[in-house]
Amino acid sequence: MASPEATSSGADVKIEELFHEKRIADSITKVFSTIYAPIGLIIFILRIFIGFHTFLIACMLRKSAALRMHVLRIMCSVLGIVVEKTGQRDESVRVLCANHVSILDHLAIDILTPCLLPSVWDIPTVIQWCFGYVDLGATRGRDRLVSGAKQLISKEQMPLLAFPEGVITSGEKALLKFNTWSFEVSPIVQPVSVRVWRPYPWKVAVSVLGATWWTDLFYFFALPFTVISIEYMPKMERGEEESLEAFTARVADTVAANLKIKVSKFGVSDAAEAAKRLKTDRERAQKASGKEKTSPRLVDPRQLDECAMRIKQSFPAFHLSAIRRDLEKTRSQSTTLANLKAGKIATSEQHVGKVTLDASTWRGVFDSRKWQMIESNRSKYMSRDS
């Protein structure tokens, strides 16, 4: 059983640390990936055709057949998806609970242990049957999901696989809080830990926050290989006086301890909010960079003077000479406007009339005096009727 410190220490983890925000973070990997890109594209195209044949084999062979498991494991290795297994599967347990780190976690576990996975998507019947997705009414509420899952494990020989985190995480810093629904289905579960790694210099994240499934799949097929390690842990049973929440937390701590990470205080709703924030920030950054590219770069002193006067009309509280000095540095109207809004430029109340003499150039002194005179005359003109 995991130590109680696992959960408490997980409270210090930020929500952004639970996910990869960049596909490639290492500079050497970026350079190597650029060189490898033409080869990777060829491998991707070849594996698309092999993947289609793998799908046909999965459809033709019975899901619980041992031949299907061996053939799919070999075919997946050709596709660059290497599945490793440690620990023993307890056949008496009807519910498997695993952490979620990639879009192929279900496939890797299904190759080792044919299982069923609740689906929340509108998937064609053929794909549902082939890959073990079942509609348990997840979109119609929690009660419908739990009752459907109980009925399923009572009549099916294959176990039910659940990802209590609800979304894909990096699996490196901490786990999301487990949802309790799968532990309500059965009082006995078998925890499963999932690890995914790629060899250096192909240290490309298997999934990033906000990424689409086909983007993740592209990297699985394009890179030489990806190792998915599945470890079955001993089964866990809910105590007679143990609450559902306590049992769920105990299983989460066990999985986290096996992965040598923590259990965070965040749930799936927090992850959804983080994804929305990241998407919004990216869109704002793209718009800002687009404006920066389209806005002309100010070079001529006359252009800087005219731009400073225009900005002063929109932001009268800021000192004209301070605006002009910032334009000298940025050479961009949009950047100076951003500095104004961020409070990086002094207002007229903060500016004093003295100018520090700079021995390096008298030109700066002249410009400073000139803009002070313009500012003073402008203030007198604006207050002439008051």
N, C-alpha and C positions, 0 to 999 in steps of 0.2 A: 504494500500500500504506500502511496506517495506521502511524503511529509507534508504537514499542514502549512509549512512555509511556502510551498509551491504556489498556492493561490494568493497569499498575501503579497509575495514578492512580485506577482504578476500585475498587481495594481499600479506599479510604477511604469509599466509599459504603455507607450502611446499607441493609439489605434493605427497610425500610419506605419509603425514598425512591424505590424503583423503581415504586411503585404510588400511585394516587390513593386516599386513605382517605376523602375526602369528595367527594360529587357536586358540591356548590357550596361554594366556599371564600371567595368574594368577597361582601361585604355588599351591595354595589350589585346584583350579580347575583341575590342572594336576593330583594331587594325587587322587582326587575324581573320575576323569574320568578313571584312571587306575583301580580303584576298581569297577567302574560301567561297564567297558568294556564288561565282559561276559554277563551281563544282557542286555546291549545295543545291542549286536550282535543278541541275541534271538529276541528282539523286532523288530530289523531291518528285520529279515527273515520273521516274521509274517506279518509285514506291507507291505512287497513286495507282498505277496499274496492278502492282502486287497487292495493294490494299483492297482493290475491288475483288480480286480472286479470293483473298482472305475472307471477305464478307460473304461470298458465295459458299465457301466451305463452312462457315459458321451457320449459315442458313440450312445447309443440307444435313449436317450431322446433328444428332440429338444433343440437347444442351447438357444433359447429365452424363453423356458418354465419356469414358476415359480417353478414347481415341480423339475426340474433339479437343479435349484439354491439351493433349500432347501436340497435336497438329497446330493448334492456334499458338501455342507457346513458341514453336519453331518458326512459324510464319511471322509472328510479332518480332522475333529476334532479327529476321531478315528486314523487317520494317524499321529496325533501329530501336525497338522497345524491348529491353532485356528485363525479365521479371525474375527476382530472387525471392526465395522463401526461407524463413526461419521460424522455429516454433511448430507446434502441432495443433491442427484444427480439431476441436472437440465436436464430434458429430451430434452429440446430444443437445447442443445449444442451438436455438432456433433464430437468434438475432445476433448479428455481427455489428459492432460499432467501431468506426474508424475515423481518424482525422482525414482532412481533405486538402491535398496539395496540388493536384493536377486534374485535367479533364479525363485522364485515362486511369484514374485510381480504380474505378469500378471494373474496367476491363482487366486490369492486372489481378485483382482479387477474384474475378469471375473465372479467369484461366486456371487459378489454383483451386478455387472452391466455387462451383456453379451456384449462383445466388440470384436473388430478385431484388430490384431496387425501385422504390416508389418514384413515379415520374410526375413532375409538375408542368411538363410541356405537352403540347399537342403533337405527338410523335406518330408516324404511320405504323400500322399494326405489324408489318413485317419487321421493322426495326425494333419495335417493342419486344416481339417474340424472340428475335435473334440475340439481342443484347440483354434480355432479362428485365426490361422496364415494365412496370405494372402500374395501372391507374388505380390508386387507392382513394381517390377523391380528395387529394391534398388541396386542390383549389377550392373545395367546398367547406373547408373548415377543419380544425384540429380533431374534433370528435369523430368526424367521418373518416379521417385518416387513421386514427387509432383503431376504430372498430373494423375498418377494412383490413388493416395489417393483422389484427388478431384472427380474423377469418382466414386470411391467406396462409399464415403459418400453421393453422389447424388442419388444412387440407393439402398443403404442398410439402414435398419432401425437401426441397431446397430451402436454405435459410434466407432470412430477410437481411439485406445489407442497408445500414443507415449511416449517413454522415451528419452527426449531430451538430457540427459547426454551422452547417447550412450554406456556406460559401467556401471558395478556395482561398487558403492562406499560404504564406511562405513556409510555415512549419519550422521556422528557424528561431524566432523570438518567443512566441507564446501561442497558445490555442485560444480560440474564441470560446465563450461559455457554451457548454453543450445544451441543446434543446432537450427537453424532458420527454418528448412524445415517444421516442423509440424505447425508452426505459419503462414506459407505461404499458407497452405492448407485451413485454415479458419480464418477469422478475429475475431472470437469468440471462446474462449477455456475455459474449466473448469479445473483449477489446482487441483491436487490430491497429498496429501502428504502421504508417506509410511514410517512407522516405524516398525522395527522388534526387538524383544527382547526375551531373554531366562532367566528363573529364576536362581538365584544363588543356588547351586554352578555349574550349567551348563552354565556358561558364556562363551560359545564357539562361536567364530565369525561365522556368517552365510556364509561369503565368504571371501576369502583372495586373494590378488593380484596374478594372474597367476594360480589360482586353476581351475580345470575342473568342469563341471556341475555335473558329477556323484559323485564327492567327496562332494560337497555341499549337494546334495540330500541324501547321506548316513547319514550325521549328522542330517538332518531334520527327517529321519525315525528312527535313532538310539536313539536320545535323547527323553526324556519324552514328551515334547511339545515345540512348538515355536509359539509365538503370533505375528501376522501380523496385525497392526492397519492401517486402511485406513480412511483418512479424506477427504471428499469432501469440497472444498472451493467455495465461490461465483464465478460465471463466470466472465471472464474478456474480454473486447472488445478493439480492436485496434482503436486508435484515427484516425481521418481523416488525420491529418498532421503528425501522428506518424510514424517513420520509422520502418521497420521490425526488425532491430536490437534493437531499443529502446523498442519495444513491447516485444520482447523475453527476454530482460534483466529485464523488469518490472515483467514479470511472474516468472522468476527465483528468483528475490528478494522476491516476495510474498511467494513462496514455502519455501525459505530459512528462512524467518522470522517466518513462521509457525513452522518450525522444530527447531527454535532458533539456527541457525547456519549461516554461511556466504556463499557468492558466490565467488569462487576462480577465478583467472585469467587464469586457465588452461582449455584446451579443451581435446577432446577425443584422439587427436594425442599425446598430452603430456602424457596421461595415458598409451598409447601403448608403448611409449618410456620408461616410468618408469617400466612397466612390463618386457620389454626386459632387462633393466639394472639389475633388481632383479634376473631374471633367469640367467644372465651371472655371477653375483656375487655369486649366490648359486652354480653354476657349478664350479667356481674357488675355492670356499671354500671346496667343496667336493673333488676336485682334490688335494688340498693342504693337507687336512686331510688324504687322502689316501696315499699320499707320506710320510706323517709324520708317519703313521702306518707301512708302509713297510720299511722305512729307519731304520737301526739298531741303537740302543741307544749306544752312546759312553761312556764306563765306564773306560777302562784301560788307564792310562796316555800315554802309547805308541801309542794307537789308536788316542788319542787327538793330539799328536805331528804329526803323519802322516797326519791326516786330516787337521791340520793347514797348513802344507807345501803344500798340494794339493790345498787348497783354495788360498794360497798365489800365486801360479803359475797362477791361473786364475784371481786374483785381485792383481796385483803387487803394486798398489798405496796404499793399506792399510797396516798398520803396523802389522808385524807378531805377536808381543806380544799382540796386541789388539785383533787379531783374536783368539789367544790361550785363552785369558781371557774370551772371549765371549763363546767359546766352553766349557769352564769350567762351565759356567752358564747354557747353553742350553742343552748340551750333545747331540746335534743334528746338523748334517751338514746342513740339509735343513733350519732349523731355523736360523742358523748363516748366511747362504747365504741370507736369506730374510732380516736380519738385515743389512747386507752389502749394499744391494740394496736400503734399506730405509734410508741409511746414519746414522745409529745408532752407527757405529763403526768409530773410528778416523782414518784418513789417515796418511800416513807417514809424510806429511808436518805439520799436526796438532800435531804430537806426539813430545814431548820433551824428552831429554835423562835422566832427573832426575827421580828417583823413590822414592816415598814417603815411608819412613820407617813405617812399620806397626808393632807395638809392640806386636800384638796378635800372629804373626807367622813370623819366619825367613824363612820359606819355601817359602812363596810368594816372598820375596826379592830375594832369590836365583833363582827362576824360572824367575823372571823379568829380572835379570841381564843376565841370560843365553840366553833368547830370544832377548835381546838387542844386545848381542854379535853376535848371529847368524844373526840378521838383519843387523848389521854393516858389518860383513864379507861378507854377500851376496851382499850388495850394492857395496862394493869394488870390488868383483869379477865381477859383472855385468858391472862396469864402467872401467875395466882394459884396454880395447881397445880404449876407447874414449879419 
